[in-house]
Amino acid sequence: MRPIFLFILTFFVISKSYSQVDPVLVNDTLSVNELNEVLITATRTYRQLSSLPLPAQIITKKEIKETNRTRLNNILNEQTGLITVQNFIGGEGIQMQGLGSEYTLVLVDGVPLVGRSAGTLDISRLAVGNIKQIEIVKGASSSLYGSEALGGVINIITDNPKKNGFNGDINYNYGTFNTRDANLNLDYKKDKFSINTFINRNSSDGYDLINAVDANTIDPYSNYTFNTKVNYDLNNNTKLYASGRYFLQDQDYIPTETEVGKIKVNEWNTHLKVNHKYSEKWSSYFEFYATRYKAEDYLNNVSDNTLFSASDYNELLVRPEVRATYNPNDKTAFIAGIGLDHETLVRTDFATNPEFNSPYAYFQYDGNPNEKVNIILGARFDKHNAYKSQFSPKGAIRYKLNDNLAIKGSVGYGFKAPDFRQLYFDLAGIAGYTILGYNSVSSRIPEMLANGEIEDESDILVPLSLFNDKLKPESSISYNLGVDYKPTSSLKLGLNLFRNDIQDLIDTQLIANKVNGSGVYSYYNVNKAFTQGLEFNTTWRTSNNLRISGGYQLLFAKEKEAIELFKNGQAFASTPGSPSFQLNENDYFGLYNRSKHMANLKIFYNFSKHNLTTNLRANYRSKYGLFDTNSNGYLDTYDDFVGAYTLWNWAINKTFYNNYEIGFGIDNIFDFTDTPEYENDSVFIGNIPGRIIYAKLNFKF
């Protein structure tokens, strides 16, 4: 009842305040907001969001600021159809349309980040204090961005100086667990030159969920981010851009009481670009991008301080690219580009040092044959030195029925080959877990059983016979069909139906439990799978002061072979103290770590007379299963599940004298946690630490 009461009370207060709003001001503000919704990720050209034929959304700087978010995972977790999922090393990746984090490409200013651990790019390492907006494109985007964009793209656009002279701001946020986040933004702009420097420090004492597991949930850490961007206009037709980013993190590494160590991460990237406009119709750019991600960790024995283990990870990506754009008129754009990805990886847990070289070329047509129709057609060809060359086409169309109603649809093809990690991993990692490449399972599991790392065969959750065949490449066809409806200037409704048909999906799975309480994980092919469902979004901007938005995702994510198996009565399960029994079609739940229902509600209100803003946000996730707990190889209704939950977050900010702002907030108001109930219990949520109370201070100059 408490969440319902809080919602009703907040809605009543802001509704009463709304009755005093000037309607003329409302219309002017709404018009400005519409014009500002421009993104570049979906087509690599500037496009107004409301006219796109693709499922896309923008998270504005205003929303990030008002919700007091400091890390990327926090803000993405509140968006429709997105959920951050914690992998077994503590990092958080993003799930989109039911597809795992390894299929979502994360970009900063249009170029990719590297340093994926077990396929997951830990988005919690990204600060948001210098972000202009976050652009999200859902569905296969391989036609522009390659195989990592099989499920979609998230592009973080950083800010540029807007005013001449020196400008800046300082922001400090302090919260529960001695969490500190401090930003410094410095801008300088004069004539054709501008520079921005961003510095962030983030630290925490970590936390330990009170449970049967004898280890910290998150160990103490501190990290720094340094980011500089320079823009210089040589003339009206030629522009230079250069940026550099450096990230450094130190974290304690204490998986057990008998071992202690450190994890050190450093990452840098440099981005150079020259844009040149030859005429009103022709333009091009040359881009050079390089990034390196290094991680080192060690563990010492507490008793005698001798080295217990050590490992390192060193990944380098170098990418030159040339792109040309041709605009024969204001309704048509052609873009074409060629480039090369050169990637190397040196890692302790690999028997080989892989090197990938992949030249690529892409082409796209974006046109409006008439005022009602927009068509996008594109394709990309990737030639890989280790895998078969791939061709990834995509098409999208939007038809404007009238000024208030439009329908849109898209179809795209994507491909992703198994990487060396998925094939040859043999890693004993943080907190005692083990990750095995698919090809290593058949030999390593019997060894672990023989040397006592696994107690007995009952702790092997997946039959070893499933690892006799080869791990196959995966491909997918993505379908999206949507409707945009705007009955009034203040109300927007959007519905999108989606389906991803996946052949040989590669997923992670817990395959065995170890004596030390951790798990053994590996990769496997879900022979044919699909994720399908719908997303519904609505925004009601009733005034310049009040905005209410909500979203809902319905998701079905299943393996096609499993559906037939359950339908034909060939699946069985057992419960403690009872014999095995037959399962039916309705007992099959689906793929791991997918919730059928997710929803969000956001209420933002601006007390303009008092320079005060406040908001209330709620996020709901229905139950989901992390792995098979009754050893039949599938997730069914008799397995153990993480229960449904709702998180309520609240923030309030007050501005003084235009340049000073203080803020306060509570995340997870009702202190929800889900902890292990017994020793070796692995069905729990490890990235929700409970109620977090924080305060912030911001100063502009």
C-alpha positions as CSV (number, residue, x, y, z in Angstrom):
1,M,0.0,0.0,0.0
2,R,2.9,2.4,0.7
3,P,3.9,2.8,-3.0
4,I,0.3,3.4,-4.1
5,F,-0.2,6.0,-1.3
6,L,3.0,7.8,-2.3
7,F,2.0,7.9,-5.9
8,I,-1.5,9.3,-5.2
9,L,-0.1,11.9,-2.8
10,T,2.6,13.1,-5.3
11,F,0.0,13.2,-8.2
12,F,-2.4,15.2,-6.1
13,V,0.2,17.8,-5.1
14,I,1.4,18.4,-8.6
15,S,-2.1,18.4,-10.1
16,K,-3.1,21.1,-7.7
17,S,-0.1,23.2,-8.7
18,Y,-0.8,22.6,-12.4
19,S,-4.1,24.5,-12.2
20,Q,-2.2,27.8,-12.0
21,V,-0.2,27.3,-15.2
22,D,-0.3,29.8,-18.1
23,P,-1.4,27.8,-21.2
24,V,0.4,30.2,-23.6
25,L,3.8,29.4,-22.0
26,V,2.9,25.7,-22.2
27,N,2.5,25.7,-26.0
28,D,5.8,27.6,-26.6
29,T,7.7,25.2,-24.4
30,L,6.3,22.1,-26.0
31,S,7.3,23.4,-29.5
32,V,10.8,24.0,-28.4
33,N,11.1,20.6,-26.8
34,E,9.9,18.9,-30.0
35,L,12.5,20.7,-32.1
36,N,15.3,19.8,-29.8
37,E,14.7,16.0,-30.1
38,V,17.4,15.4,-32.7
39,L,19.7,12.3,-32.8
40,I,22.4,10.9,-35.1
41,T,22.9,7.3,-34.1
42,A,20.1,5.7,-36.1
43,T,21.2,6.9,-39.5
44,R,24.7,8.6,-38.8
45,T,23.0,11.8,-40.0
46,Y,21.1,14.4,-38.0
47,R,17.4,13.3,-37.8
48,Q,14.5,14.5,-35.8
49,L,13.5,11.7,-33.4
50,S,9.7,12.0,-34.2
51,S,10.3,11.4,-37.9
52,L,12.4,8.2,-37.7
53,P,11.1,4.9,-39.0
54,L,13.1,3.1,-36.4
55,P,12.4,2.4,-32.6
56,A,14.6,5.0,-30.9
57,Q,14.6,7.2,-27.9
58,I,16.6,10.1,-26.3
59,I,17.5,10.6,-22.7
60,T,18.1,14.3,-22.3
61,K,20.7,16.1,-20.1
62,K,17.8,17.7,-18.2
63,E,16.4,14.3,-17.1
64,I,19.9,13.0,-16.1
65,K,20.4,16.2,-14.0
66,E,17.0,16.2,-12.4
67,T,17.2,12.5,-11.4
68,N,20.7,13.1,-9.9
69,R,22.1,10.1,-11.7
70,T,25.9,9.8,-11.6
71,R,26.6,6.5,-13.6
72,L,25.2,5.2,-16.9
73,N,23.7,2.0,-15.4
74,N,21.5,4.0,-13.1
75,I,19.9,6.1,-15.8
76,L,19.5,3.2,-18.3
77,N,17.8,1.0,-15.7
78,E,14.8,3.4,-15.7
79,Q,14.1,3.2,-19.4
80,T,11.4,1.1,-21.1
81,G,12.6,-2.2,-22.4
82,L,16.1,-1.8,-20.8
83,I,17.3,-3.6,-17.7
84,T,20.8,-3.8,-16.3
85,V,21.8,-7.3,-15.4
86,Q,24.6,-8.2,-13.1
87,N,27.0,-10.8,-14.4
88,F,28.9,-13.1,-12.1
89,I,31.9,-10.7,-11.7
90,G,29.9,-7.8,-10.4
91,G,29.7,-5.6,-13.5
92,E,26.5,-4.5,-15.0
93,G,25.5,-4.9,-18.7
94,I,22.4,-3.9,-20.5
95,Q,19.7,-6.2,-21.8
96,M,17.6,-4.8,-24.7
97,Q,14.5,-6.5,-26.3
98,G,15.4,-9.6,-24.4
99,L,18.8,-9.8,-26.0
100,G,21.9,-10.0,-23.7
101,S,24.5,-7.3,-23.2
102,E,27.0,-8.8,-25.7
103,Y,24.6,-7.8,-28.5
104,T,24.3,-4.1,-27.6
105,L,27.0,-1.8,-28.9
106,V,27.9,1.0,-26.5
107,L,29.4,4.1,-28.1
108,V,30.8,7.4,-26.8
109,D,30.5,10.1,-29.4
110,G,30.0,7.5,-32.1
111,V,33.0,5.2,-31.4
112,P,32.9,1.9,-29.4
113,L,34.3,1.1,-26.0
114,V,36.2,-2.2,-25.5
115,G,37.0,-4.2,-22.4
116,R,34.2,-6.7,-22.2
117,S,34.4,-9.2,-19.3
118,A,32.6,-12.4,-20.1
119,G,30.9,-10.6,-23.0
120,T,29.6,-7.8,-20.7
121,L,30.7,-4.2,-21.0
122,D,30.4,-2.8,-17.5
123,I,28.4,0.4,-18.1
124,S,28.7,1.3,-14.4
125,R,32.2,2.6,-15.1
126,L,30.8,5.4,-17.2
127,A,30.2,8.8,-15.6
128,V,27.3,11.0,-16.9
129,G,28.4,14.4,-15.7
130,N,29.4,15.7,-19.1
131,I,26.6,14.1,-21.2
132,K,24.5,16.1,-23.6
133,Q,22.1,13.2,-24.4
134,I,22.0,9.4,-24.6
135,E,20.6,8.0,-27.8
136,I,19.1,4.5,-27.9
137,V,18.3,2.6,-31.1
138,K,16.6,-0.8,-30.7
139,G,16.7,-3.7,-33.1
140,A,19.5,-5.0,-35.4
141,S,21.8,-2.1,-36.4
142,S,24.6,-4.2,-38.0
143,S,24.0,-2.5,-41.4
144,L,25.8,0.5,-39.9
145,Y,27.8,-0.7,-36.9
146,G,28.7,-4.4,-37.4
147,S,28.1,-7.5,-35.4
148,E,28.2,-6.1,-31.9
149,A,25.1,-4.1,-32.8
150,L,23.0,-7.2,-33.4
151,G,20.5,-6.1,-30.7
152,G,20.8,-2.3,-30.8
153,V,23.0,0.7,-30.1
154,I,23.5,3.0,-27.2
155,N,25.4,6.2,-28.1
156,I,26.5,8.6,-25.4
157,I,26.9,12.1,-26.8
158,T,29.1,14.4,-24.6
159,D,28.5,18.1,-24.4
160,N,30.3,21.0,-26.2
161,P,30.8,24.6,-25.0
162,K,27.9,26.9,-25.8
163,K,29.0,30.3,-24.5
164,N,32.1,32.3,-25.3
165,G,34.7,32.7,-22.6
166,F,35.5,30.5,-19.7
167,N,32.6,28.6,-18.1
168,G,32.3,25.6,-15.8
169,D,30.6,23.8,-13.0
170,I,31.4,21.7,-10.0
171,N,29.2,18.9,-8.8
172,Y,29.5,16.8,-5.6
173,N,27.3,13.9,-4.6
174,Y,27.5,12.0,-1.3
175,G,25.5,9.0,-0.3
176,T,25.1,5.7,1.6
177,F,28.1,3.4,1.8
178,N,30.3,6.5,1.8
179,T,29.7,6.8,-1.9
180,R,31.2,10.0,-3.4
181,D,31.0,11.3,-6.9
182,A,32.7,14.6,-7.8
183,N,32.7,16.3,-11.3
184,L,34.5,19.3,-12.7
185,N,33.5,20.7,-16.1
186,L,35.6,23.4,-17.7
187,D,34.7,25.1,-21.0
188,Y,36.4,27.7,-23.1
189,K,35.1,29.0,-26.4
190,K,36.3,31.8,-28.7
191,D,35.4,32.3,-32.3
192,K,36.2,29.1,-34.2
193,F,37.9,27.3,-31.2
194,S,36.4,25.5,-28.3
195,I,37.7,23.1,-25.6
196,N,35.9,21.1,-22.9
197,T,37.6,19.3,-20.0
198,F,35.7,16.9,-17.7
199,I,37.1,15.3,-14.6
200,N,35.2,12.8,-12.4
201,R,36.1,10.9,-9.3
202,N,33.8,8.2,-8.0
203,S,34.4,6.0,-4.9
204,S,32.5,3.8,-2.5
205,D,33.2,1.7,0.6
206,G,31.2,-1.1,-1.2
207,Y,28.5,-3.1,0.5
208,D,27.8,-6.6,1.8
209,L,24.3,-8.0,1.7
210,I,23.7,-9.8,5.0
211,N,23.5,-13.4,3.9
212,A,25.2,-16.8,4.0
213,V,27.8,-15.9,1.4
214,D,31.1,-15.2,3.1
215,A,32.3,-12.3,0.9
216,N,31.6,-8.7,0.1
217,T,28.9,-8.1,-2.5
218,I,30.8,-5.1,-3.8
219,D,34.4,-4.4,-2.6
220,P,35.6,-0.8,-1.9
221,Y,36.8,1.0,-5.0
222,S,37.7,4.4,-6.4
223,N,38.0,5.5,-10.0
224,Y,38.8,8.6,-12.1
225,T,37.7,9.8,-15.5
226,F,39.5,12.4,-17.6
227,N,37.9,13.6,-20.9
228,T,39.0,16.5,-23.1
229,K,37.4,17.6,-26.4
230,V,38.7,20.2,-28.9
231,N,36.8,21.6,-31.8
232,Y,38.4,24.0,-34.4
233,D,36.9,25.4,-37.6
234,L,39.7,25.9,-40.1
235,N,37.2,27.6,-42.3
236,N,33.5,27.4,-43.1
237,N,33.9,24.1,-44.9
238,T,36.6,22.3,-42.8
239,K,36.3,21.3,-39.2
240,L,38.7,19.5,-36.9
241,Y,37.8,17.4,-33.9
242,A,40.0,15.7,-31.3
243,S,39.2,14.1,-28.1
244,G,41.0,12.0,-25.4
245,R,39.6,10.0,-22.6
246,Y,41.3,8.2,-19.7
247,F,39.7,6.0,-17.0
248,L,41.5,4.6,-14.0
249,Q,40.1,2.4,-11.3
250,D,41.5,0.7,-8.2
251,Q,39.3,-1.8,-6.3
252,D,39.9,-4.1,-3.4
253,Y,39.7,-7.8,-4.2
254,I,38.6,-9.8,-1.2
255,P,36.7,-12.9,-2.4
256,T,37.2,-14.9,0.8
257,E,38.6,-14.4,4.3
258,T,41.9,-16.1,3.4
259,E,42.7,-14.1,0.2
260,V,43.1,-10.4,-0.4
261,G,44.3,-8.5,-3.4
262,K,43.6,-5.6,-5.8
263,I,42.1,-5.0,-9.2
264,K,43.5,-2.2,-11.4
265,V,41.9,-1.0,-14.6
266,N,43.1,1.7,-16.9
267,E,41.5,2.6,-20.2
268,W,42.4,5.3,-22.8
269,N,41.0,6.3,-26.1
270,T,41.8,8.9,-28.7
271,H,39.5,10.1,-31.4
272,L,40.5,12.4,-34.4
273,K,38.2,13.5,-37.1
274,V,38.3,15.9,-40.1
275,N,35.0,17.0,-41.6
276,H,35.0,18.7,-45.0
277,K,32.2,20.1,-47.1
278,Y,33.0,20.2,-50.8
279,S,29.7,21.7,-51.9
280,E,26.1,22.0,-50.8
281,K,25.6,18.4,-51.9
282,W,28.9,16.7,-51.1
283,S,30.7,16.2,-47.7
284,S,33.0,13.7,-46.1
285,Y,35.1,12.9,-43.1
286,F,38.2,11.0,-42.2
287,E,38.2,9.5,-38.7
288,F,40.9,7.7,-36.7
289,Y,40.1,6.0,-33.4
290,A,42.2,4.0,-31.1
291,T,41.5,2.6,-27.6
292,R,43.2,0.3,-25.2
293,Y,41.7,-1.4,-22.1
294,K,44.0,-3.0,-19.5
295,A,43.0,-4.8,-16.3
296,E,45.3,-6.4,-13.8
297,D,44.5,-8.3,-10.6
298,Y,46.3,-10.3,-8.0
299,L,45.4,-12.3,-4.9
300,N,47.7,-12.9,-1.9
301,N,47.3,-15.5,0.8
302,V,46.4,-13.7,4.1
303,S,48.3,-16.1,6.2
304,D,51.8,-15.5,4.7
305,N,51.2,-12.8,2.1
306,T,52.4,-15.1,-0.7
307,L,50.9,-14.8,-4.2
308,F,47.8,-16.9,-4.7
309,S,46.9,-15.9,-8.2
310,A,47.4,-13.1,-10.8
311,S,45.9,-12.3,-14.2
312,D,45.9,-9.5,-16.8
313,Y,43.8,-8.4,-19.7
314,N,45.1,-6.1,-22.5
315,E,42.8,-5.3,-25.5
316,L,43.6,-2.8,-28.3
317,L,41.3,-1.6,-31.0
318,V,42.5,0.6,-33.9
319,R,40.0,1.9,-36.4
320,P,40.5,4.3,-39.4
321,E,37.3,5.1,-41.4
322,V,36.4,7.3,-44.3
323,R,32.8,8.3,-45.0
324,A,31.1,10.4,-47.7
325,T,27.7,11.9,-47.7
326,Y,25.7,13.0,-50.8
327,N,22.5,15.1,-50.5
328,P,21.1,15.6,-54.0
329,N,18.2,17.6,-52.4
330,D,16.9,18.4,-48.9
331,K,14.8,15.2,-48.9
332,T,17.4,12.6,-49.9
333,A,20.7,11.5,-48.3
334,F,23.2,8.9,-49.4
335,I,26.1,7.8,-47.1
336,A,28.9,5.4,-47.8
337,G,31.9,4.4,-45.7
338,I,34.9,2.1,-45.6
339,G,37.1,1.2,-42.6
340,L,39.2,-1.3,-40.8
341,D,39.0,-2.8,-37.4
342,H,42.3,-4.1,-36.1
343,E,42.0,-5.7,-32.7
344,T,44.4,-7.6,-30.5
345,L,43.9,-9.3,-27.1
346,V,46.6,-10.6,-24.7
347,R,45.1,-12.4,-21.7
348,T,46.4,-14.6,-19.0
349,D,43.5,-17.1,-19.3
350,F,44.0,-17.7,-23.1
351,A,46.3,-20.2,-24.6
352,T,46.7,-18.0,-27.7
353,N,46.9,-14.3,-28.4
354,P,44.2,-13.6,-31.0
355,E,44.5,-10.9,-33.6
356,F,41.4,-9.8,-35.6
357,N,41.5,-7.8,-38.8
358,S,38.2,-6.9,-40.3
359,P,37.8,-4.4,-43.3
360,Y,34.3,-3.3,-43.8
361,A,32.1,-1.1,-46.1
362,Y,28.6,0.2,-45.7
363,F,26.0,2.1,-47.7
364,Q,22.7,3.8,-46.8
365,Y,19.9,5.6,-48.5
366,D,17.6,7.9,-46.5
367,G,14.9,9.5,-48.6
368,N,11.4,11.0,-48.6
369,P,9.7,10.2,-51.9
370,N,6.9,12.4,-50.7
371,E,5.8,14.3,-47.6
372,K,4.2,11.2,-46.0
373,V,6.9,8.6,-46.6
374,N,10.4,8.1,-45.3
375,I,12.5,5.1,-46.4
376,I,15.8,3.9,-45.1
377,L,17.8,1.2,-46.9
378,G,21.2,0.1,-45.9
379,A,23.7,-2.7,-45.9
380,R,27.2,-3.5,-44.6
381,F,29.8,-6.0,-45.6
382,D,32.4,-7.3,-43.1
383,K,35.4,-9.4,-44.1
384,H,36.9,-11.1,-41.1
385,N,40.3,-12.9,-41.0
386,A,39.0,-15.6,-38.6
387,Y,35.4,-16.1,-39.7
388,K,33.2,-16.2,-42.8
389,S,32.5,-12.8,-44.4
390,Q,29.1,-11.3,-43.5
391,F,26.5,-9.2,-45.3
392,S,24.0,-7.3,-43.1
393,P,21.1,-5.5,-44.8
394,K,18.4,-3.4,-43.2
395,G,15.3,-1.6,-44.4
396,A,12.8,0.7,-42.7
397,I,9.8,2.8,-43.7
398,R,7.6,5.3,-42.0
399,Y,4.2,6.5,-43.3
400,K,2.6,9.6,-42.0
401,L,-1.2,9.1,-42.1
402,N,-1.9,12.6,-40.8
403,D,-0.3,15.1,-38.5
404,N,-1.2,13.0,-35.4
405,L,-0.7,9.4,-36.6
406,A,2.2,7.5,-38.3
407,I,3.1,3.9,-38.7
408,K,6.6,2.6,-39.1
409,G,8.4,-0.7,-39.6
410,S,11.9,-2.1,-40.0
411,V,13.7,-5.4,-40.8
412,G,17.4,-6.0,-40.2
413,Y,19.8,-8.9,-40.3
414,G,22.7,-9.4,-37.9
415,F,25.5,-11.8,-37.4
416,K,27.8,-12.6,-34.5
417,A,30.6,-15.3,-34.5
418,P,31.8,-16.9,-31.4
419,D,34.9,-15.2,-30.1
420,F,38.0,-16.7,-28.5
421,R,36.6,-16.1,-25.0
422,Q,33.6,-18.2,-25.7
423,L,35.7,-21.1,-27.1
424,Y,38.9,-21.3,-25.1
425,F,38.3,-19.6,-21.7
426,D,39.7,-21.3,-18.7
427,L,39.4,-18.7,-16.0
428,A,39.3,-18.9,-12.2
429,G,38.1,-15.5,-11.3
430,I,36.7,-13.2,-8.7
431,A,35.0,-14.8,-5.7
432,G,36.1,-18.3,-6.7
433,Y,33.9,-18.7,-9.8
434,T,35.2,-20.5,-13.0
435,I,34.5,-19.6,-16.6
436,L,35.1,-22.3,-19.2
437,G,35.1,-21.9,-23.0
438,Y,32.7,-24.3,-24.7
439,N,35.5,-26.4,-26.0
440,S,37.0,-26.7,-22.5
441,V,34.0,-28.0,-20.6
442,S,34.2,-31.8,-21.6
443,S,37.7,-32.1,-20.2
444,R,37.8,-29.6,-17.4
445,I,34.6,-30.6,-15.5
446,P,35.8,-34.2,-14.9
447,E,39.1,-32.8,-13.7
448,M,37.4,-30.4,-11.3
449,L,35.3,-33.3,-10.0
450,A,38.3,-35.5,-9.5
451,N,40.4,-32.9,-7.6
452,G,37.5,-31.9,-5.3
453,E,36.6,-28.5,-6.7
454,I,33.1,-30.0,-7.4
455,E,31.9,-32.2,-4.7
456,D,29.9,-34.8,-6.6
457,E,27.9,-35.3,-9.8
458,S,24.7,-33.9,-8.4
459,D,26.5,-30.4,-8.5
460,I,26.8,-30.7,-12.3
461,L,23.7,-28.9,-13.5
462,V,24.1,-29.4,-17.2
463,P,24.9,-32.8,-18.8
464,L,28.4,-32.9,-20.3
465,S,26.9,-34.6,-23.4
466,L,25.5,-31.2,-24.5
467,F,29.1,-30.0,-25.1
468,N,30.1,-32.7,-27.5
469,D,29.2,-30.7,-30.7
470,K,30.9,-27.4,-31.8
471,L,29.7,-24.0,-30.7
472,K,28.2,-22.4,-33.8
473,P,28.0,-18.8,-35.0
474,E,24.7,-17.0,-34.5
475,S,22.6,-14.9,-36.7
476,S,19.4,-13.0,-36.3
477,I,16.6,-11.3,-38.2
478,S,15.0,-8.4,-36.3
479,Y,11.5,-7.1,-37.0
480,N,9.9,-4.0,-35.6
481,L,6.4,-2.6,-36.3
482,G,5.3,0.6,-34.5
483,V,2.7,3.3,-34.3
484,D,3.2,6.9,-33.1
485,Y,0.1,8.7,-32.1
486,K,-0.2,12.3,-30.9
487,P,-3.8,13.1,-30.2
488,T,-2.9,16.5,-28.6
489,S,0.1,18.7,-28.4
490,S,0.7,17.6,-24.8
491,L,0.1,13.8,-25.2
492,K,2.3,11.3,-27.1
493,L,1.7,7.5,-27.4
494,G,3.9,5.0,-29.0
495,L,3.5,1.2,-29.5
496,N,6.2,-1.0,-31.0
497,L,5.9,-4.8,-31.7
498,F,9.2,-6.5,-32.0
499,R,10.6,-10.0,-32.8
500,N,14.2,-11.2,-33.0
501,D,14.5,-14.6,-34.7
502,I,17.9,-16.0,-33.6
503,Q,19.7,-19.0,-35.1
504,D,22.3,-20.6,-32.7
505,L,22.1,-18.0,-30.0
506,I,25.1,-18.1,-27.7
507,D,24.2,-17.5,-24.1
508,T,25.9,-18.0,-20.7
509,Q,24.7,-20.6,-18.2
510,L,25.7,-21.9,-14.8
511,I,26.7,-25.5,-15.4
512,A,28.0,-26.6,-12.0
513,N,28.3,-25.5,-8.4
514,K,31.7,-25.5,-6.7
515,V,32.6,-26.5,-3.2
516,N,33.6,-22.9,-2.3
517,G,30.0,-21.7,-3.0
518,S,30.7,-20.2,-6.4
519,G,29.7,-21.5,-9.8
520,V,31.2,-22.8,-13.0
521,Y,29.9,-21.0,-16.1
522,S,30.1,-21.7,-19.8
523,Y,28.6,-20.9,-23.2
524,Y,26.1,-22.8,-25.2
525,N,24.0,-22.6,-28.3
526,V,20.2,-22.3,-28.0
527,N,19.6,-24.0,-31.3
528,K,16.8,-21.7,-32.5
529,A,15.4,-19.0,-30.2
530,F,13.3,-15.9,-30.4
531,T,12.6,-12.8,-28.3
532,Q,9.3,-11.1,-29.1
533,G,6.9,-8.8,-27.5
534,L,5.7,-5.2,-27.4
535,E,6.7,-1.9,-25.9
536,F,4.3,0.8,-25.0
537,N,5.4,4.4,-24.1
538,T,3.4,7.5,-23.3
539,T,4.3,11.0,-22.3
540,W,1.8,13.5,-21.0
541,R,3.4,17.0,-20.8
542,T,0.4,18.8,-19.3
543,S,2.3,22.0,-18.7
544,N,5.7,23.6,-18.6
545,N,5.9,22.3,-15.0
546,L,4.4,18.9,-15.2
547,R,5.5,15.8,-17.2
548,I,4.2,12.3,-16.6
549,S,5.6,9.3,-18.6
550,G,5.3,5.6,-18.4
551,G,6.4,2.5,-20.3
552,Y,5.7,-1.2,-20.4
553,Q,7.4,-4.1,-22.1
554,L,5.9,-7.6,-22.6
555,L,8.6,-10.1,-23.5
556,F,8.6,-13.7,-24.6
557,A,12.1,-15.2,-24.9
558,K,12.2,-18.9,-25.7
559,E,14.1,-21.7,-27.4
560,K,12.1,-23.2,-30.2
561,E,13.3,-26.8,-29.6
562,A,12.3,-26.5,-25.9
563,I,8.8,-25.5,-26.9
564,E,8.4,-28.6,-29.0
565,L,9.9,-30.8,-26.3
566,F,7.5,-29.6,-23.6
567,K,4.6,-29.7,-26.0
568,N,5.3,-33.3,-26.9
569,G,5.6,-34.4,-23.2
570,Q,9.3,-35.1,-23.4
571,A,10.3,-32.8,-20.5
572,F,10.4,-34.0,-16.9
573,A,11.2,-32.5,-13.5
574,S,11.3,-33.5,-9.9
575,T,10.9,-31.7,-6.6
576,P,12.5,-32.6,-3.3
577,G,11.0,-35.8,-1.9
578,S,9.0,-36.6,-5.0
579,P,9.6,-38.8,-8.1
580,S,10.1,-37.3,-11.6
581,F,7.0,-36.1,-13.3
582,Q,6.1,-35.0,-16.8
583,L,5.9,-31.3,-17.8
584,N,3.5,-29.8,-20.2
585,E,3.7,-26.9,-22.7
586,N,2.6,-24.3,-20.2
587,D,5.4,-25.3,-17.8
588,Y,8.2,-23.9,-20.1
589,F,9.2,-20.5,-18.8
590,G,11.8,-19.4,-21.4
591,L,15.4,-18.2,-21.6
592,Y,17.4,-17.3,-18.5
593,N,17.4,-13.9,-16.9
594,R,14.4,-12.6,-18.8
595,S,11.3,-11.1,-17.2
596,K,8.0,-11.3,-19.0
597,H,6.8,-8.0,-17.7
598,M,8.7,-4.7,-17.1
599,A,7.2,-1.3,-16.5
600,N,8.2,2.2,-15.4
601,L,6.4,5.4,-14.2
602,K,8.0,8.8,-14.0
603,I,6.5,12.0,-12.6
604,F,8.5,15.3,-13.0
605,Y,7.3,18.6,-11.6
606,N,8.9,22.0,-11.7
607,F,7.9,24.5,-9.0
608,S,9.0,27.4,-11.2
609,K,8.3,30.2,-8.7
610,H,10.6,28.6,-6.2
611,N,13.3,27.3,-8.6
612,L,12.6,23.8,-7.3
613,T,12.2,20.5,-9.2
614,T,11.1,17.1,-7.9
615,N,10.4,13.7,-9.4
616,L,9.2,10.3,-8.4
617,R,10.1,7.2,-10.5
618,A,9.1,3.6,-10.2
619,N,10.5,0.5,-12.0
620,Y,8.9,-2.9,-12.0
621,R,10.3,-6.2,-13.0
622,S,8.4,-9.5,-12.9
623,K,10.0,-12.8,-11.8
624,Y,12.9,-14.4,-13.7
625,G,15.1,-17.5,-13.4
626,L,18.9,-17.4,-13.4
627,F,19.5,-21.0,-14.1
628,D,18.0,-24.5,-14.1
629,T,17.7,-25.7,-10.5
630,N,16.0,-29.1,-11.1
631,S,18.6,-30.4,-13.6
632,N,16.4,-31.0,-16.6
633,G,18.3,-28.5,-18.8
634,Y,15.5,-25.9,-19.1
635,L,13.9,-23.2,-17.1
636,D,10.4,-24.4,-16.1
637,T,7.8,-23.4,-13.5
638,Y,9.3,-25.8,-10.9
639,D,12.7,-24.1,-10.9
640,D,13.7,-21.4,-8.3
641,F,13.0,-17.8,-9.4
642,V,14.0,-14.4,-8.4
643,G,10.7,-12.8,-7.3
644,A,9.0,-9.8,-8.8
645,Y,9.9,-6.4,-7.3
646,T,9.4,-2.7,-7.7
647,L,11.9,0.0,-7.0
648,W,10.8,3.6,-6.1
649,N,13.2,6.5,-6.4
650,W,12.7,10.1,-5.5
651,A,14.8,13.3,-6.1
652,I,14.4,17.0,-5.3
653,N,16.6,19.9,-6.4
654,K,16.6,23.6,-5.4
655,T,18.4,26.4,-7.2
656,F,19.7,29.5,-5.5
657,Y,20.9,32.7,-7.2
658,N,20.9,31.0,-10.6
659,N,24.3,29.4,-10.0
660,Y,23.9,27.3,-6.9
661,E,21.9,24.1,-6.6
662,I,21.4,21.6,-3.8
663,G,19.7,18.3,-4.2
664,F,18.5,15.4,-2.1
665,G,17.2,12.0,-3.0
666,I,16.4,8.4,-2.0
667,D,16.9,5.5,-4.2
668,N,14.9,2.3,-3.4
669,I,12.7,4.1,-1.0
670,F,11.2,1.0,0.6
671,D,14.5,-0.7,1.1
672,F,14.0,-3.7,-1.1
673,T,16.7,-6.4,-1.1
674,D,16.9,-10.0,-2.3
675,T,19.7,-12.0,-0.6
676,P,20.8,-15.6,-0.5
677,E,18.7,-17.6,1.9
678,Y,21.1,-20.4,2.5
679,E,24.7,-21.5,1.7
680,N,25.4,-21.9,-2.0
681,D,22.1,-20.2,-2.9
682,S,22.7,-18.5,-6.2
683,V,19.2,-17.4,-7.0
684,F,19.3,-13.8,-5.7
685,I,19.8,-10.2,-6.9
686,G,23.3,-8.9,-6.2
687,N,23.1,-5.4,-7.6
688,I,20.4,-4.0,-5.4
689,P,22.0,-3.0,-2.1
690,G,18.9,-1.6,-0.4
691,R,17.9,2.0,0.4
692,I,20.4,4.7,-0.7
693,I,20.1,8.2,0.6
694,Y,22.2,11.0,-0.9
695,A,22.7,14.7,-1.2
696,K,24.3,16.8,-3.9
697,L,25.8,20.3,-4.4
698,N,26.3,22.0,-7.7
699,F,28.0,25.3,-8.5
700,K,28.2,27.0,-11.9
701,F,30.7,29.7,-12.8
